Amino acid sequence: MATDLSDFIVIKEGEAEILMHTKNQVFYNKTQVNNRDISIAVMRAFVAKRKEEHEARLSKKKKVVPVDSEKDVSESVEEEVSNEPAVNGLSKKKKIVQTDSEKDVSESVVEEVSDEPAVNGNANGECEMSEVISQDEPCNIPEEPSKTTEGKGRGELKPPRVLEALSASGLRALRYAREVEGIGQVVALDNDKVSVEACRRNIKFNGSVACSKVESHLVDARVHMLTHPKEYDVVDLDPYGSPSIFLDSAIQAVADGGMLMCTATDMAVLCGGNGEVCYSKYGSYPLKGKYCHEMALRILLACIESHANRYKRYIVPVLSVQMDFYVRVFIRVYSSAGAMKNTPLKVSYVYQCTGCDSFHLQPIGRTVTKNTSVRYLPGFGPIVPQNCTDCGKKFNMGGPIWSAPIHDQEWVTSILSDVKSMKNRYPAYGRISAVLTTISEELPDVPLFLSLHSLCSTLKCTSPSAVIFRSAVINAGYRISGTHVNPLGLKSDAPMDVIWDIMRCWVKNHPVKPQSSEHSGSVILAKEPVLQANFARAVASLSKAQIKKVARFLPNPERHWGPKLRAGRQITSKHISLLGPEAVNEIINQEEQKTEDMTEVIPATNAYDPLDPNGNITIKWDIISWTPDGYVAVVTLFNFQQYRHIQAPGWTVGWTWAKKEDPSNAAASFQLSVGRSGTTNKTVRLPKNYTLMGPGPGYTCGVAKVVKPTKFFTADKRRVSQAMMTWNVTCTYSQFLAQKAPPCCVSLSSFYNDTVIPCPTCSCGCQNNITHPGSCVVPESPYLASVVSAADKNLPLVRCTSHMCPIRVHWHIKQNYKEYWRVKITITNFDYRRNYSDWNLVVQHPNFDNLTEVFSFNAKSLTPYGTINDTVMLWGIKFFNDMLVQSGPLGNVQSELLFRKNPATFTFDKGWAFPRRIYFNGDTCVMPPPDAFPHLPNAGFRQYVSLLTVIMISVSTFAFTYAYA
């Protein structure tokens, strides 16, 4: 029967296209486009490098070179290999000819003696499928990987054979076949029948090129790799989780000089979340440090090396990457019993101090050279004492990890230049070029890294900039670089005592608060620095990419950019967020929520108000009865904001129905009769995407949350009824969303000083009548009346001023008494079209705890910080000045405040008498800068005595004394 394409969606990535079922039948993760792109870039570099090495070997063979019998790999050895089990009564023989190479590694050229038949004669690989997809050319897929007959002539290089051990949809294999020039056969394996069917469907869907190069087989990848040793030039492992069970067979399937690509996504295990599990899978114990992601890379490399050594093989890392939620390594595999002996020199244990950021590496082995002989001996140890020499705390020991370089900088440079030259062929070009750029600038021979913020956290000091710290390390004679793993990480070959000396010198110039004597930072700072750090800007303090301002760490391109569910998994609340916000809303609406108070709020970060942390507007839905096809609900709005109200012309609430509800019958008091909806607590769907306009934008509403049903009391309080179901929607206010510019500003003045400090220029915008005529008006303009009465009354029309704010608050220090001082506040409206009814003003000043009297305004103390009373809300008196009318002679309100002086805190020095912050109708007003505040004498009441008075008193005293002498 024909395939119904309506059940599939076409996904295009690079030059490949696949058909994905609408259900989660075969695993696909869009996030892995970074992984696939960087793999293709490495594959292209490998094909080119392989060709160069082959040409170098051919040119070397043309020269007559005597054979040195003393070398391990110089002799040509021919041996018949017939130890593979017979398949269907047929045996396979190989003739392996080993020759020396430039890397002192034997290169194997395999010649087939007999053809390899299909395993068990099974026809799983047939191209004919139950589904029919229209293609111009047929596609025949054999059961087992066929041997390529190209290049069998002596001296001719065969195209590289690629094995994708865990193919799923086959997207990776298809991209290799279609995008990597010079590639040979690509074998895609999977032990899931649905995945293999999907892979074969996608091979056909991609036409003749894919059909001729890509094969798909239903087989266990481990068994296949074990039965095909050294037959693949590239083996790609990208499992869902840990690759540990595939490593032993994969290392055997790679040909000498071939490439093994391996991904590990179990980062929680590799980064120390479950150390015992990591040890059981990888033979290494992880440590929880800032460098944990790089340590994960090195643990994986050490594990692969240990598997390779069992077969007299060793690895050479080409590129090792940590990105998104996984680590990915690209390594070349060689065979050499002699070179394998160097493995203990490349593997180390890690000692991490529990009190500070000091860490040390202990190599497992060492070498002793005498004349021309090299002896391999155990490493000296321990490299650290029992207690840390910097802070005195104990050490945790982790590892072993790969401590040799994890990148080949020549390869990285080549790959990066290739990626830049073909940027249009990489869907994730921006991300992989940023990662490769950062890797190209890493110090290759420095394992792990330090975090500058972590160092400062230990010392409880302010952090120097990365440039300053880099300069200090460079000026001390050491190298330093960044790391692609962490934007705050720094790699350096400077020992830890030098690092701490630099930080001690920094703290001397930037003192810290004293800590307890047992604190690690106190112990470190108690020592005098041996090295005197030089923080002068060094030339190499910025990398080339930083100087050119090349992006090195890019944000995720979209939300929920991370791991996805296994194929066939059911969606639960544990991992529903992986499918996006819509799925999150669905599961929230379907599951019962815990009982919570109606006023409990978790405001958004950008809507957080420190003076009113719990301020919000709550929309409450109470289902009071069920109907045959829906429900009847009462909607109520509660304003829990202390000083922000909904202004005229009022509020507007909106939402989106979850299904196809029909609110056809609406009654008064905002009562809704909703049809075509759920009729029980389990089936009802909560509305989504709530919006609240009050009257303009500014409010952000969260998702509806089911809460404890509301109880309704009768007027006599003798009867109570309960809603069938209740849910709350919390809306929080953000001034940044409400308007682009602030709505008010503050000016200052005082006695003793004739200078008036105006509002900062362009506080709420700048005059722009040239490009936008009518953006402000001049009071003396003869056309003022016609402009004010024009259409669209909702748009503000402000007076032309330097600050362009609709509201100005003026704070004037009016008088100074012996025990009191007086302030006059004036609020002026510069908007010709708007009146402010029920306005309010929130002022923050440290002397409000001694506010004695308020004239002409109402006042209420706000205590957002508990017992500290430094915030007061002021508003007009009903029918007197509660209305701030539009700009004009009456467009202002004013009052005076009388404060009692507190001798312990009162001062006129350094602007203490001026407010710290002012809000008008809940929006922050722009304050003048502190250095512009008016100057005041730092004194209380002072009595001035004239010179004439002094003379008169002196004369009177003399006369009185003379008269009675």
C-alpha positions, 0 to 999 in steps of 0.5 A: 500500500502507498505511504500517506505523506500527510502523516509525515513532515519534510525536514530539510537540513543542509542538502538532505531531506527526511520524512518525519512521522508526526508521532514520536516514532523515530528520534530526531533532535533539531539541536543536533544540527550543530553536531552534524555540521561540525562532523561534516566539517571534520569529515571533509578535513579528514578526507583531504588529510587522508589523501595528502598522507597517501600521496606522501606515502607513495612519494616515499615508496618511490625512493630507495630506502634500506629496511631497518630490521631493528624498528618495530614496524619496518618489516613487511609481514604477510599473514593469512587471516582466516579466524573469522567464523564461517557465515552460511558455510562460507569463510572469509580470508584477508591478506594484510600487508603491513608497511611503515608509515610516517607516524611509525604506525603500520598501515593496512591494505586489505585485499579480499580473497572471497566475497562476503555473503549476506548474513543468514540470507535475510532480506532485510536490506531489500529496497522494495518497501511496503510503502511506495514513494515516487522516485525517478530512479529505483534504489537497491539496498543490500542486506550487508555492507558490500565491498567497494571494488574501486581503487583495488589497483596497487597505489590507488586510494579507496574512498573512505568507508563510513559507519554510522552505528546508530542511525535512527532517521538516517539524516546524518548518513544522508548528509555525509553522502550528499555533502562530503566530496570524495566519500565512499560507502556509508553504512547506517545501522540500527536495531530498531525496525521502525528506525530502519524502515524510516531510514530506508524511506529517507534514502529513497526520498533523497534520490539516486545519489543517496541510494548509490552510497547509503545502506541501512541495516537492521542489526546490533551495532556492537555485533556488526563492529566486532565482526568487521574489524578495521573495515571502516575509515570513519566510525560515528557513534552518536547514542542517546546517552552514554557511548560506553557500551559501544566503545570496545567494538567501535575501536576495533572497527576503525581502520589504522589511521581512521577516524572515530567520532563519539558523542556522550550526552550523559553530562550529569554523570560525566560532570559529577552528579553521579560519580559512582555511575561515571566510574562504572561506565568510564573507569574515572571519577569526576569532580564537581568543579567549574571545569567539569565540562572539560573534565567530561571531555577528558574522561571520555578520551581516557576511556577510549584510550583504555579500550584502544590499548587492549588491542595494541592501539592508541588514539590521537585527538583531533578535535574535542568539543563541548556544546549544548548538552553533550561532548563530542570527540574526533580522534584518529586511531593507530596501531602500535605496540611501541607508541601504546606505551606512552599512554601513562604519560597522557593520563593523570589524576586530579587533586581538587582542593575542597576550600579553594580553586587550587587543583593539581594533576598527577601523571600516572607514569613517567619515563627515564632516558638513558642513552638511546633507551627509554624506560617507563616507570610509575609516576612520582607521588603524591604531588600534593600534601595532605592539606592544601598549601594555599588554604589548608583544606583537604583534597578530593581526588578524581580521574584518571583523565586525559591530560595530553592535548585534546585538539590538534591546532593544525586540524582546527585551523584547517577546519575553521578555514574550510568552514568559513569558505563554505559558510552557506553549506552549514546551517549552523555556521554561526555556532560552529565557527564561533566554537572553532574560533575559540578552540583555535585560541586555546592553550593546547597543552594546559588541562582544565581551567580556572574561573575568575569569578570563582577565585573572587568568590573564595576571597569575597572580593570584587572581580577584576576584569578579564583583561586586567587579570590576563595582563597580570598573568602575562606580565608575570611571564606566563601564558593565558587564554580562554576556553570554548567550554566556559566564557568565564574560564581561563587557561594558564600555565601559571602555577596556583601560587602565582595565581593566588599572589596575583589575587592577593595583590588585587585585594590589597588595592581593593580591600575586602571585609574581614572574614572569619580566620578559618575561612579559606579566603582569610587563610589565603589573604593572610600570606604575603604575596611573593610575586608583586603583580603588574596589572598594566595592560598587556599587548596580548591580553585580548585574543585576536577574535576579541580584538576583531570583536568576533562572536565567540559564545552565541545564545541558543537560537530558540527556546527549549534548545536542548535534549529531546525524548527518546523515540516512542516515549510517552510525554509526562510532566517530568519532561513535558517542557522539552516539547515547548510552551504549548505542551507545558500549558496543556499539561498544566491544564490537565493535571491537578495543581497543589492548593495555593493562596490566591495572593501568592505571586511569583512575579517576573524578573523584569516586573519586580518592584522592590518597593512593592514586591508582591504587587499584582493584579489577580484575575480569578475565575470561579465556575459556579455551575456546570451546564450540559456542554460547558460551565457558568463562571464569574470573573473577578479582578483584584488589584493587590498593588499598593500604589498603582491603579488602573487609570481612565478609560479603564482596563481590558482583559483578553484571553484565548480559548483552549478549545472551541468554546462558545461564550454566547451568553454573557450576563452582567457582573462579568458572568460568562456562560461557556459552551462547547467546553469540558463539563467536569474538573478533569475535562475542562480546559483553562483559557490561555494567553491572558492579556490585561491592558490598564488601559495601555500595555505594561502588564504580563499575565502568567498561565492559569493555575488551579487553586482551592475553590472559592467559598461564597458567604451569604449576607448574614454569614450563615450559609456558605457555598463553594465554587465547582472549580477556581483558577487564578491568573497573575498579572504583573506590571513592568514600566519597561513594557508600558512605555519606551520613555519615563513619564516623569522627572524630578527637579531640585532647589533649596534655600540659601542657593538661588540655583534650581537644578532642572530635570535632566535634558531629554529625560522623557524624550527630546524635542523633535518638531522638525521630523515629527511636527506636533510632538510638543507645543509652545504655550504662547502658540496662537494655534494651541487651542486648535491643536489641543482639540484635535482628534485622537485624545488618547495621544499625549500632547506635552509642552515643549520643554528641555525634559519633555516629560508629561509630569514634573515633580519639584522638591524644594527645601524651604526652611531650616529650623533648630529642630525641624526642617520643611520641604515643599513638593510641587507636581506639575502637569505638562500634558494638554490632553490628560487629567490625572484622577486619583494620582499618587506619589511615592517618595523614598527618603531616610528622614520619613521615620520622623515625618511630623506633618503633611499639609494638603496631601494624604500620606501613608507609610510603606514598609517594603523592607520590614521595620525600615520606614523610609518610604511614604505614599502621598495622594490628594485630598478628595474633592480638593486636589485629588485631580491633577488637571491638564497643563495650564494655570491650574495644572499643578498640585502642591504641599509641604512636609515638616520633618523633625531632625534626628541628631544621629542621622540628620545632615545637609551634607552631600545631598542627604536632604534630597529624595532617593527615588520618586514614583508617580502613579507607580512609574519611576521618575528620572532624577538629576545626577547626585553630583548636580544636587544643590549645595547646602550648609551642613548645620542646623539653626544658626543665630547671626550677631552683628558688629554693632550689637557687640559694640553696644554690649561692650559699652553698656558693660563698661558703663555699668562697671564704672558706675558701681566701681 
